[in-house]
Amino acid sequence: MRITSYADRLIDDLDLLDWTDSIKLMQRNWIGKSIGAEVTFGVDLHESLEIKVFTTRPDTLFGATYMVLAPEHELVDTLVPSEWSGSLFDDAHSEIPPAWRGVFGAEVSPPEAVRRYRAFASAKSELERQAEGTVKTGVFTGAFAVNPVNDERIPIFIADYVLAGYGTGAIMAVPAHDDRDFAFAREFDLAITPVVEPDEKWLNENGVTSSDASNWIEAFTGVGVAMASANSGISLDGLDTPSAKAAITAWLETEGLGHATSTYKLRDWLFSRQRYWGEPFPIVYDETGLPIALPAEQLPVELPEVSDFAPRISEDPEALPEPPLSRAGDWLEVELDLPGPAWAGLGGGPKRYRREVNTMPQWAGSCWYYLRYLDPQNVDALVDAGVERYWMESANSDGVNAAGGVDLYVGGVEHAVLHLLYARFWHKVLFDLGHVSTVEPFQRLFNQGYIQAYAFTDERGVYVEASEVVERDGVWYLGDEVVNREYGKMGKSLKNVVTPDDIYNDYGADTLRLYEMFMGPLDASRPWSTTDIVGVHRFLQRLWRNVINEETGEVNVSETPADDESLRLMNRTILAVRSDMESMSFNTAIARLFELNNHLTTVVAANGSAPREIAEGITLMVAPLAPHIAEELWSRLGHPETLTYESFPVADESLLVVDSIEVPIQVNGKLRSRVTVSVSADAATLEAAARADEKVAELLEGATVRKVIAVPGRLVNFVLG
């Protein structure tokens, strides 16, 4: 799939999303857009050949002293001569430097040297080939390119640090100003020609006094002033790096030698697997191998039953794996009467076809499932257009959140550059085809943390079942084998998953849900521990007893209006919990509900019953977190319908106004009492109220008050002599 065609949109539209900057940066880096120029190099003795090179530093073109192709580059076989012919070299290169031939020696011909090196490079992964700090390897191809800015012949190498899939698969090597090129040039005794003047700081840090590269220990990769960069048509000398880039790019375009362009690290998406599990492609092939899409009435294609789910691998390294579907004979070969034009061999009656045996990857389902959730019973379409617009389009008309999409997506950071990127691409394709109304699938993204637990590995480093490990004298054992303990996220691959069954059986589902949300901030990783689960369980028990008489089972609620203190506390709680819910701060929301329930407990103890408005308010606030007990309480409170469709409580603003506060009273810095005063009480009023307090008056009687510190809204402190 040509995801690279959407690369710029995938980058630009990140600005429309309410995602964390770190996730956006991960996607931008994964796409890896580089802005620069594509330059055309000629090939000596091959007039019809050209090698196109992408570079982000066209200003350093005069410093290109060799070229490197990826071992897989399509021109390598054409460039390589059959022998090390002396006619390839001018007077300056009358003999091939031994270092240029790499490890294979003079007796190995160029084609054989290239073949051996390709075999060597193919055994490495792309990550290994790109690893920093490794010794640079490669071989000289026996061919020379021609630098278009100075007509100098520069040797062409193949090396594994250049990848065929990035840029053009070829680089112009400027060892004076690129770290990898510098290391390669030192390894192969190649010229290093500076064309950007290093600054004084860099020269001092590297212990060199001039731009002569003979004694450099590393490349100068920074920006600076161009030097030694002139020909009869253009001079970059004296220009800063941005100006030099612009000037050389314009000159290349004028001369027909290059042009400005961009390239990406992102590769097009190989959308097939040689596995059984996966959606079958609705494609069949005729006897000529022509692929034909099945008509809608023949969809979906269902997987056949097979006895062996594994793909088969041939001993031939060049052979492709054999998918399990290729062995499903009755399903594989099929007779169909496909509609279509006669010129395509269709519409003429039943014919034999062969099904596609590859399957789609897991992304085929995970890239669009959220759309199907909107309209899961629709048998005629993926999703009804009106339903899709209702749920996905932004309600704002001012351009904010114009991307639309799912209001909130909660998912781990591990999905940042795979699932989330693929889903965005998939959604944009659907948008371009007119199937969805929004340009983005997920408006807001929230990354939850991990639940962490101990995991154990044996001497081979293989994870073992944590539930089977026991501790003896501070040492961990699996049977009689000593195992290593490590700490990390809980997961199936680490074999340290703790199932909720025991907690569910002992405490109930509501306690489990509430405890998980109370363990800490949702976006923070935290260790799994059941130490505090009893406290959460007691909260639910106390809430139940506040509303239901435990002895009679009757509702213990009064219709008498709640006192002002209770009403103010409940409305402050409503306001705070709504805010906490919106910010996904569930742990603090639960803490506020604990506080309100504790207050309700004291009210019930004093009055014998709970005010209905307080009981119903806390029940509605608890419902999203502990739905089972909340539903039961709501029903017991006399509501025949489920609370699922009840609105979340809204705070009464008139009850949020605080007209009095409690102020601590100190004597010689020690807390002795508290007084309640108006929030607007000044220092004199505050002092008078403190002196009138019975406890304080007793302490002050007969004493000398040397100083009174009265801070409105904060405290009063009497300093006695």
Buried (B, 14 or more C-beta within 10 A) or exposed (E): BEBBEBBEBBBEBBEBBBBBEEBBEBBBEBBEBBEBBBBBBBBBEBEEBBBBBBBBBBBBBBBBBBBBBBBBBEBBEEBBBEEBEEEBBEEEBEEBEEEBBBEBEEEBBBBBBBBBBBEBBEEBEEEEBBEEEBEBBBBBBBBBBBBBBBEBBBBBBBBBBBBBEBBBBBBBBBBBBBBBBBBBBBBBEBBBBBBBBBBEEBBEEBEBEEBEBEEBEEBBBEBBBBBBBBEEEBBBBEBBBEBBBBBBBBBBEEEEBBEBBBBBBBEEBEBBBBBBEBBBBBBBEBEEEEEBEBEEEEEEBEBBEEEEEEBEEEEEEEEEBBBBBBBBEEBBEEEBEBEEEEEEBBEEEEBEBBBBBBBBBBBBEBBBEBBEEBBEEEEEEBBEBEBBBEBBBBEEEEEEBBBBBBBEBEBEBEBBBEBBBBBBBBBBBBBEEEBBBBBBBBBBBBBBBBBBBBBBBEEEEEBBEBEEBEEEEEEBBBEEEEBEEEEEBBBEEBBBBBEEEEBEEEBBBBBBBBBBBBBBBBBEBBEBEEEEBEEBBEBBEBBBBBBBEEEEEEBBBBEEEBBEEBBBBBBBBBBBBBEBBEEBBBBBBBBBBBBBBEBBBEBBEEEEBBBBBBBBBBBBBBBBBBBBBBBBBBEBBEBEEEBEEBEEBEBEEEBEEEEEBEBBBBBEEEEBBEBEBEEEBEEEBBBBBBBEBEEBEEBBEEEEEEEBBBEBEEBBBBBEE
